[in-house]
Amino acid sequence: MTTMQLDAVPSTTQSSSSALPPGSAIGIFGSGQLGRMFTQAAQRMGYRVHLFSTDQASPTGEAADSQYNAAYDDLDAVADFAREVEVITFEFENVPFSALDRAQQLVPVRPSAAVLKTVQHRVREKRFLQQIGVTCTPFCAVSSGSDLQHAVSALGCPVVLKTVQEGYDGKGQVRIDKAEDAASAWKSLGSTEAILEGFVDFSHELSILAARGMDGSIATYGPIGNQHDQHILDVSIIPLRALAEVGPKAIEIACTIVTQLDVIGIICVEFFLTKDGQLFVNEIAPRPHNSGHLTMDAFVTSQFEQQVRTVCGMPLGSAVQTGPAAMANLLGDLWRDGEPDWQRVLQIPEVKLHLYGKQCARPGRKMGHLTALADTAEEAERIVRQARELLTTC
């Protein structure tokens, strides 16, 4: 196994004496499936979860103990919400910094507003990685069409133009294959600030999840092998033989990042592995991650329970893997002809079904996932793909 747990330099900003016992109220910003699964993990441990969201009907809202609906830029509402809880976390990185900063004046926010400020902006994120000596994808900051032309010349084609904030699953980005396409790409992005990233000819995509407690201890999951389809995560596998050699280095990098950022919580570090064995950090997500969903069924402690433990100041749980596993996303496309026949999937005893409680199925929207457990990762991948295929056939 390449999962590990180790001690790191204790945090300079947190004290382990302020652990919150079960029964405490945790606030969460964001109401998607990550918040839902966090809420379920927290409630199993006896915590109450209060939701702050702009949406009145949501996956997290179905599970949370209470719900506060307001805009994130309504800082008075944010302050009122913060006064009702004992700690705050978040399930997506597009929460405005101002909201976390205001909440942090009243209660602990974990990870902190400073962490969010760094990783929610792609240029700041890349510059941070450079400063701590971590190799990331080549990039140039871009703020005009002229900047883009110079950046394309510097990096060469192909390159990918991305918004500096927001954008996920392929949204907010344009691939540029020829220099003469730069002007139209800039116009289509509709942004005044962007980042141009060099194209990495990779053999594998992988991720490491790293949870860091208030005492500085770190637990890691991975490397998890990830396969994408149309820029959306399709299948995740652990352990993947092709990643065994680079696993320790990837874990070391993730531990460096989570420590240097002074994270209290869990992050996901996404990597590209090149054909000649080099690792490039692609992105950092300051929260649980889609690729870590298989930890719910194949590890002693899931990524969501680990998030609960860290934000409440409790000791970390074991990150030991109990067996090989593979996860397959269920997108809204599967609902094209109505509700899928779940009985066909559940007739396979090695498969676990997780649905997110979303009311509207749209193409490309993550509605749930399947996890398969087996004696080998290869067999788990075969089973989970077969199970999902049953939902697309009559």
C-alpha positions in Angstrom: 0.0 0.0 0.0 1.2 3.5 -0.7 -1.1 5.2 1.9 0.8 6.5 4.9 0.4 8.4 8.1 3.2 10.5 9.5 4.0 13.4 11.8 4.7 16.8 10.4 5.7 20.1 11.9 2.9 21.2 14.2 0.7 24.0 13.0 1.7 27.5 14.2 -1.9 28.8 14.0 -3.9 26.1 15.7 -4.0 24.5 19.2 -5.0 20.9 19.7 -6.5 21.9 23.1 -9.6 23.4 21.3 -11.0 20.1 20.0 -14.8 20.2 19.6 -16.6 17.2 21.0 -19.6 15.4 19.4 -22.7 17.5 19.8 -21.0 20.6 18.6 -22.3 22.5 15.6 -20.3 22.6 12.4 -21.1 25.2 9.8 -20.5 24.4 6.1 -20.4 26.7 3.1 -21.7 25.0 -0.1 -24.5 22.5 -0.6 -23.4 19.9 -3.2 -22.7 16.2 -2.9 -19.4 16.8 -1.1 -21.2 18.7 1.6 -23.9 16.0 1.8 -21.3 13.2 2.4 -19.5 15.4 4.9 -22.7 16.0 6.8 -23.5 12.3 6.9 -20.0 11.5 8.2 -20.3 14.2 10.8 -23.8 13.1 12.0 -22.6 9.5 12.4 -20.0 10.9 14.9 -22.7 12.9 16.7 -22.1 16.4 15.3 -24.7 18.8 14.1 -24.2 20.4 10.7 -25.6 23.8 9.8 -25.6 24.7 6.1 -25.1 28.1 4.5 -26.1 28.1 0.9 -27.7 30.2 -1.9 -29.8 27.2 -2.8 -33.0 26.3 -1.0 -33.1 22.7 -2.3 -29.8 20.9 -2.5 -28.0 17.6 -1.7 -26.5 18.9 1.5 -29.8 20.6 2.5 -31.5 17.3 2.5 -29.1 16.0 5.1 -28.1 19.0 7.2 -29.6 19.7 10.7 -30.4 23.3 9.7 -30.2 25.5 6.7 -29.4 29.2 6.3 -30.1 30.7 2.8 -28.4 33.9 1.8 -25.9 35.2 -0.7 -22.2 34.7 0.1 -21.6 38.5 -0.3 -24.2 39.2 2.4 -21.6 39.6 5.1 -24.1 40.4 7.8 -25.8 37.1 7.0 -22.5 35.3 7.1 -21.8 36.8 10.5 -25.2 35.7 11.8 -24.5 32.2 10.6 -21.1 32.1 12.2 -22.5 33.0 15.6 -24.7 29.9 15.5 -21.8 27.4 15.0 -18.4 26.5 16.6 -16.3 25.9 13.5 -16.8 26.4 9.7 -15.6 24.5 6.7 -16.5 24.5 3.0 -17.1 22.0 0.3 -16.2 24.0 -2.8 -13.4 26.5 -3.4 -15.5 29.2 -5.1 -16.8 30.7 -1.8 -15.8 34.4 -1.9 -12.7 35.1 0.3 -14.6 38.0 1.9 -17.2 35.5 3.3 -14.6 33.2 4.9 -12.6 36.3 6.2 -15.8 37.7 7.9 -16.7 34.3 9.4 -13.1 33.8 10.6 -13.4 36.9 12.7 -16.0 35.1 14.8 -15.2 31.3 14.7 -12.4 29.1 13.4 -12.5 28.4 9.7 -10.7 25.2 8.5 -9.1 25.3 6.1 -8.4 29.0 6.7 -9.4 31.9 4.5 -5.7 32.3 3.6 -5.6 28.8 2.2 -8.6 29.4 0.1 -7.2 32.7 -1.2 -4.1 30.9 -2.4 -5.7 27.9 -4.1 -8.9 29.4 -5.5 -6.9 31.6 -7.9 -4.9 29.6 -10.4 -2.0 32.1 -10.8 -1.6 32.5 -7.1 -1.7 28.7 -6.7 1.0 28.1 -9.3 3.2 30.9 -7.9 2.9 29.3 -4.4 4.0 25.9 -5.8 7.0 27.6 -7.4 7.9 29.3 -4.2 8.0 26.0 -2.3 10.0 24.2 -5.0 7.2 22.0 -6.3 7.1 21.4 -10.1 3.9 22.5 -11.6 2.6 22.8 -15.2 4.3 25.6 -17.1 2.1 28.8 -17.1 1.9 32.4 -17.9 -0.5 35.0 -16.4 -2.6 36.6 -19.0 -4.7 39.8 -18.8 -5.2 40.9 -22.4 -5.2 39.5 -26.0 -1.7 40.9 -26.4 -0.5 39.1 -23.3 -2.0 35.9 -24.7 -0.1 36.2 -28.0 3.2 36.6 -26.1 2.4 33.7 -23.8 1.5 31.4 -26.6 4.9 32.3 -28.2 6.7 31.6 -25.0 5.0 28.2 -24.2 4.3 27.0 -27.7 1.3 25.0 -28.8 -0.7 23.2 -27.8 -1.7 25.2 -24.6 -4.8 25.6 -22.5 -6.3 29.0 -21.6 -8.2 29.0 -18.3 -10.1 31.4 -16.2 -8.1 32.1 -13.0 -11.1 31.4 -10.8 -14.0 29.0 -11.0 -14.4 26.6 -13.8 -14.2 22.8 -13.3 -14.9 19.6 -15.3 -13.6 21.4 -18.4 -15.7 24.6 -18.0 -13.9 27.9 -18.2 -11.1 26.7 -20.4 -10.1 26.6 -24.1 -7.4 24.6 -25.8 -5.3 26.4 -28.3 -3.6 24.2 -31.0 -2.4 27.0 -33.3 -1.0 30.5 -32.5 -3.5 32.1 -34.9 -6.4 30.8 -32.7 -5.3 32.8 -29.7 -7.5 35.9 -30.5 -10.7 33.8 -30.8 -9.8 31.8 -27.7 -9.4 35.0 -25.7 -12.7 36.3 -26.9 -14.5 33.1 -26.2 -13.3 32.9 -22.6 -14.9 36.3 -21.8 -12.5 37.1 -19.0 -10.2 40.0 -18.2 -7.8 37.7 -16.2 -6.7 34.2 -17.2 -3.8 31.8 -17.1 -2.2 30.0 -20.0 -0.9 26.5 -19.2 1.6 24.5 -21.2 0.4 21.2 -22.4 1.9 18.2 -20.6 2.2 15.0 -22.5 1.3 12.7 -19.7 0.9 8.9 -19.4 -1.3 8.9 -16.3 -3.3 11.3 -14.1 -3.2 10.7 -10.4 -4.2 12.3 -7.1 -3.1 12.2 -3.5 -5.4 13.2 -0.7 -3.7 14.6 2.4 -5.5 15.3 5.7 -3.7 17.4 8.3 -4.7 17.7 11.9 -4.3 20.6 14.3 -1.3 18.9 15.8 0.4 18.8 12.4 -0.1 15.1 11.9 -0.8 14.0 8.3 -2.7 11.1 6.8 -2.6 10.4 3.1 -4.5 8.4 0.5 -3.1 7.4 -2.8 -1.8 7.5 -5.4 -5.2 7.1 -7.0 -5.2 6.6 -10.7 -7.7 8.7 -12.5 -9.2 8.5 -16.0 -11.2 11.4 -17.5 -13.8 11.6 -20.3 -14.7 15.0 -21.8 -12.7 16.6 -19.0 -14.9 15.0 -16.3 -13.5 12.3 -14.0 -14.8 9.0 -15.2 -13.1 6.2 -13.2 -10.6 6.1 -10.3 -8.6 3.1 -9.3 -6.4 2.2 -6.3 -3.8 0.7 -6.2 -2.6 1.1 -9.8 0.6 -0.8 -10.6 1.8 1.9 -13.0 1.9 4.4 -10.1 3.7 2.3 -7.5 7.2 3.7 -8.3 6.1 7.4 -8.2 3.8 7.0 -5.2 6.2 7.9 -2.5 7.3 11.0 -4.3 3.8 12.1 -5.0 2.9 11.6 -1.3 6.0 13.6 -0.3 4.9 16.5 -2.5 1.4 16.4 -1.1 2.7 16.5 2.5 4.9 19.4 1.6 2.0 21.3 0.1 -0.4 20.7 3.0 2.2 21.7 5.5 3.4 24.8 3.7 -0.1 25.9 3.3 -0.8 25.3 7.0 -3.9 23.4 6.1 -6.2 22.2 8.9 -8.5 19.9 6.9 -8.1 17.8 3.8 -6.8 18.6 0.3 -6.5 16.8 -3.0 -3.3 17.3 -5.1 -3.8 16.3 -8.7 -0.8 15.3 -10.8 0.3 14.5 -14.3 2.8 11.7 -14.7 4.9 12.0 -17.9 6.1 9.1 -20.0 9.6 9.7 -18.7 8.5 9.5 -15.0 8.2 13.2 -14.1 5.5 14.5 -11.8 3.8 17.8 -12.4 1.2 19.2 -10.0 -1.8 20.3 -12.0 -4.2 21.6 -9.3 -4.9 21.7 -5.6 -8.4 21.3 -4.2 -8.8 22.4 -0.6 -11.5 19.9 0.2 -12.5 16.3 -0.3 -12.4 15.2 -4.0 -14.3 13.1 -6.5 -11.3 10.8 -6.8 -11.4 10.1 -3.1 -15.0 8.8 -3.0 -13.7 5.2 -3.0 -12.3 5.9 0.5 -15.9 5.5 1.7 -15.9 1.8 1.0 -12.2 0.8 0.7 -10.5 2.5 3.6 -10.7 2.4 7.4 -11.5 6.1 7.5 -13.2 7.9 4.6 -12.0 11.3 3.3 -15.2 12.8 4.7 -14.7 11.4 8.2 -11.1 12.7 8.0 -12.4 16.2 7.2 -14.7 16.1 10.2 -11.9 14.9 12.5 -9.5 17.7 11.3 -11.9 20.6 11.4 -13.1 19.6 14.9 -9.5 19.1 16.2 -9.9 15.4 16.8 -7.1 12.9 16.1 -6.8 11.6 12.6 -8.3 8.3 11.6 -6.4 5.4 10.0 -5.9 5.8 6.3 -5.2 2.1 5.7 -6.8 0.6 2.6 -8.8 -2.5 3.3 -8.7 -3.8 -0.3 -8.4 -2.8 -4.0 -11.2 -0.7 -5.3 -12.4 1.3 -8.4 -15.0 4.1 -8.6 -17.1 5.1 -11.6 -19.0 8.4 -11.8 -22.7 8.3 -12.7 -23.6 11.3 -14.9 -27.0 12.7 -15.7 -26.7 11.3 -19.2 -27.8 7.9 -17.7 -31.2 9.4 -16.8 -31.9 10.2 -20.5 -34.6 7.6 -20.7 -35.8 7.9 -17.1 -34.7 6.5 -13.8 -32.0 3.9 -14.3 -32.7 0.3 -13.2 -30.7 0.2 -10.0 -31.6 -3.5 -9.4 -29.4 -4.4 -12.4 -26.4 -2.8 -10.6 -27.2 -4.1 -7.1 -27.4 -7.7 -8.3 -23.6 -7.5 -8.4 -22.6 -8.0 -4.7 -19.2 -6.4 -5.0 -20.7 -3.0 -6.1 -21.8 -0.1 -3.8 -24.2 2.5 -5.0 -24.0 6.1 -3.9 -26.6 8.6 -5.1 -26.5 12.3 -4.3 -30.1 13.3 -4.0 -30.1 15.7 -6.9 -33.5 16.3 -8.3 -32.6 17.4 -11.9 -30.4 15.1 -14.1 -28.5 17.0 -16.8 -25.9 15.7 -19.2 -22.5 15.9 -17.6 -23.9 16.5 -14.1 -22.5 14.2 -11.4 -25.6 12.4 -9.9 -23.8 9.6 -8.0 -21.1 7.0 -8.2 -20.4 3.3 -8.0 -17.6 1.6 -6.1 -16.5 -1.9 -6.8 -14.3 -4.0 -4.4 -12.3 -7.0 -5.5 -9.1 -8.9 -5.0 -7.2 -6.8 -7.5 -7.6 -3.3 -8.7 -7.9 -4.6 -12.3 -10.8 -6.8 -11.3 -12.4 -3.9 -9.4 -12.2 -1.7 -12.5 -13.7 -4.4 -14.7 -16.6 -4.9 -12.3 -17.4 -1.2 -11.9 -17.3 -0.6 -15.6 -19.5 -3.6 -16.2 -22.0 -2.5 -13.6 -22.3 1.0 -15.1 -22.7 -0.4 -18.6 -25.7 -2.3 -17.3 -27.5 1.0 -16.8 -27.0 1.9 -20.5 -28.3 -1.3 -22.0 -31.9 -2.6 -22.3 
